[in-house]
């Protein structure tokens, strides 16, 4: 099995946090989004993941090394591929053309999921879907009585299905997918100025490929600050029976209300944190109350009341807010 992770986007809805790091490397409960994504995919695969291909922009050597390390942590080869122009989902996948062979999963790196199924790799293809209340903002699928996908509908304005496509796809034949994607580019078949994966899926379906839905139990979005904070909460809830507090944490007249993730060398004084807090390495928090927030590494907070917030690396903050979004290397007193 090979996994392709297109993640070359700028992540503008997550600024200022994506000004210094790609969105998929933002930590959720101590692990980058993309690491949690590929770990969750590996859990539902019945065969070993051999390679993980990351399709990125020119993010720099540090980012590339981090991605390679994520692949290697799963016992897989990591490879880097570049998408220098935003020409759509089909184009992004083709940027990792050399990986399109054999069994392939394509996973767009702004979503996490919780699933209780094992992928049936004998199917022609599987499209991960989630039942939602308001499907008109998403691409959806229709299925027949045999659980075969019959239609792909993009953002339906009248109800056709409540099964939303979450952005994760399995293909039994990567070479076949390669040919169908290349066909779009060779014939300049664009939609709204981009080459779309859904057009290739429709062509494959018309030629007899049988796609089935992979129904997940929960879909967690990381598209903006509020969604990411909520996803952090849910991941912590999933892991509430595991200790996510480092032994090196120092407490002085302070309380941690679980579930929380607290990384190494964190010092808390006259402070209450939690529930649903993630705090990175080397942070100091004094005289404060913090809940339902993500704080990254090397940050100092004092005399504060904070909730529903994301605070970056090397931040110094003093104040009160229930809706902070502070990027790296910021000082607010």
N, C-alpha and C positions, 0 to 999 in steps of 0.2 A: 504494500500500500504506500502511495505517495500523497502528500498533502501540499496543496498550493494555497498560499495565504496572500491575496492581494491587499496591500496596505500602503499604497503610494500617495493617498490623499493627504491634503494639508491639515485636515481636522479643524477647520475654521470655527465650527460651533463649540469647540472645546478650548478656544483661546481664553486666557493667556497661557494655559498649561501646555499647549502644543507649539508654542513659540520656541521651546528649547528641546523638546523631545517629541517623537511621533506619538500620536494618540494611543496606538496599541501597546506602547511601552509604559503607559501610565499604570501605576500599581493599584490593584484591587486586593485588599486584605493581604498585602505583602507580596503579591506576585503580579507581574505585568499582565494586562488584559490578554495579550496574544499568547502568553504562556498558559494561562488558564484555558484558553480556547483549544489549543492543540492537545493539552492534557485530557480535556473532556472528550475530544474526538477519539483519541487513542483508546479511551476506556470503552467506547462502543464498537470499536473495530475488532473483528475476530482474528485478523492477520496482523503481523508486525508492521509498524510504520518504518519504512526504509529511508525515506528522505522527506524533509520539509523544505519547500521552496518559498522564500519570502520575496514578494514583488514590491519593491520600495522605490521612493525617490532617492535623490542624492543626500542621504541623511548623515553620512560620515562613518568613519571607521569604528568609532565606539558603539554606535547603534548596530552596525553590521556584526560586530563581534558578540554583542549581547544576543542577537537573534541566533547566531550559530550556536552559542552556548545553550540556548533554550532547546534547539533541536537535539543537541548532543545529550542533554539531560534526559531525553526520552529514548536514548540509544539509537537515534537516527542521524543521518547525514544532514547537515544544513547547507543550503545554497542561497545565494543572493542574486536577484534579477532586477533590472531597472525598468521602470516605466517613466519616461521623461516627459510624455504628454498625456493629459487626461482625456483619453479617447474612448472611455467606456469599459464596461466589465469584461466584454469579450476580448478586447485589446489587452487588458491587464493580465488575463489568464495566459494569453499567447506570449506575453513577455517571458513566461517560464516554459516556452515551447519544448525545451529539451526534457522536461519532466513529464510531459503529456504522453505517457505510455503505461500500459497495464491498468491496474486499478488506481483511481485517483479520486481524492476528495478536494473540492474547492471550498474554502471557507473565508468569507470576507470578515476582516478583523475588527468589527465594531459591535460584536454581539457575543453574548455568552448564553449557555443554555443548561437546562437540567433534563436529563432523559433517563428512562428506565428500559430502553430497548437495546438489543444487540443488532448491529447492522447486518442485514442479509446480503452478503457480497455476491450472491448468485443473481440478484436482480440486475436488469440492464442499468437502472439508475434509481437513486433515491433522492428526494428533495425534502429537506427538513422543513416542517411547517408547525405553526402554533395556532390554535383556535383563539380568536380574539373577538371582542365585542364590536369594534368599529373598523372594519376591514377596508374602508374606502381610501385610506392613506397608504395602502400597501399593495404589492403584487400578491395575488391569491391564486390558488388552484381549485379546479373542480375535479371531483373524483366520481367514478361510477360504482355500481354495485359490487364490482370485483376488486375494489380498492386500487384501481388504475387511474392515473391522472389523465383527464380528457381535455382540459383547457388550462391555459395560462392567461390570466387577466390582470392587466396593470392598472391599479388604482380605480376599481369599478365605482361608478357614481350611483349605480343601482345594485342592489344585493345580488350577487351570484354565488358567493361562498364566504365562509368565515375562517378559512384556512390560509393564513398569511405565510408567505415564503420568508424565512428568516435569514437567508443568505449562506446556507451550507448545502452542498450538493455532492452526491456520490455518483461516479461513473465507472461502470465495469470495464469499459474500453477507452482508455485515454487517447489512443491513436485516432479513434473515430471522432471523439470530441475535438481533437486537434484539427482534423480535416473540415469539420463543420464550422469551427471558428474562423479558420483561414478562408473559407468560402466567403464569409461576410466581408472580410477585408479585401479579398481579390476582386469582388464585385461591388465594392464600395456601398454595401447595404447598411446604411446608418439610420438611426432613429434619434431625432432631436440632437443631431450632430455627433452621435457616439455609436460605437459598435456594441450591441447589447447581447448578453448571454441568453436572455429569454428568446431572442429570435433564433439562435442556434438550437435551443431546446425545442422550440416549435417545429423547426425543420426536422429534427431527429424524431420527434413524435410522429410527424406525418409519414416518415419512412419506416415506421414500425417499432421504434424504440419504446419500451414499456417503462414508464416512470411510476414509482409508487411513493406515497408520502411517508416520511419518517416523523411521526407525531411525537413531539416533546412535551414534557409536563410544565416547563417554565422557560420563558424567553426573557433574557435580561439584556437591555439595551445599554450601550455606553456612548450614545451619540452626543450628549451634552452634559453639563455639570450636574443638574438635578437627577438625570437618569443614572449617571455614574455613581453618585452618592447612594441612590436607592439600590443599585446593583451591589455596591459594597456591603450594604446592610443585609441583603439576601445571602450573599456568599458567607458572611459571618454567621448568619442563622443556620446555614447548611452545615457549618463546622463548629457548632456551639458545644459539641461534646469533646472537641479537641482543644488542647491548650495552645493558644496562639500568642501567649505572652512570654517574651524571652526571660530567661533566668537572670540576665544581667540588668533588668529594670530595677531602678532604685526608687523606692517610695518613702517620702517623708510627710507624714500626716496627710496621706492621700489615699484615694479609693479608685479601683478599676471595677466598673460595673459591666459584666460580660453580656453578650459576646464582644470581644475586642481583639484586634491584632496590635501588639506593641513590640516593636523590633528592638534590636540590641542597643545598649547604652543610652536608654531613655531615662531621664530624671524628672520625677513628678514631686512637687512640693506644694502643700496646701491646695490640692487640686483633686477634682473628681472628673474622671473621664468615663464615657460610656452611657448607655449602650451604643453599639454600632460605630466604634471608632477604630480607624487604622492610623497608626503613627509609625513613621519610618525611623531609621537609625539616627542616633546622636541628637535627639531632640530634647529640649528642656521646656517644661511647662510649670509655671508658678502661679499660685493664687487665681486659679481659673476653673471654669466648668465647661466641659466640651462634650457634645454628644452628636451622633449621626453625622460624622464628618471624616474626611480623608486629609491627613497631614503627611507630607513627604519628609525627606531627610534633612537633617542639620538645621532644623527650624526652632526658633525660640518664641514662646508665647507667654505673656504674663498679664495679670489683672484683666482677664477676658472672660466673656461668656459667648460661646460660639455653638452654633448648630447648623445643620444642612449646608455644609461648607466644604470647599476644597482649597487647600493651602499648599503651595509648592515647596521647593527646596531652598534652603538658605534664606528663609523669611524671618523677619522680626516683626511681631505684631502685638499691639496692645489696644483693646477696645471691645465693643459689644456688637454682635451681629448674628442674625439667624440665616444669613444668605451671602456668605463670603465666597469670592472666587479670586484668589490671589496667586499670581505667577511667581516664578523663581526670582530670587535676589531682590525682594521687595521689603522695604521698611515702612511700617505704619505705626505711629505712636499717637 
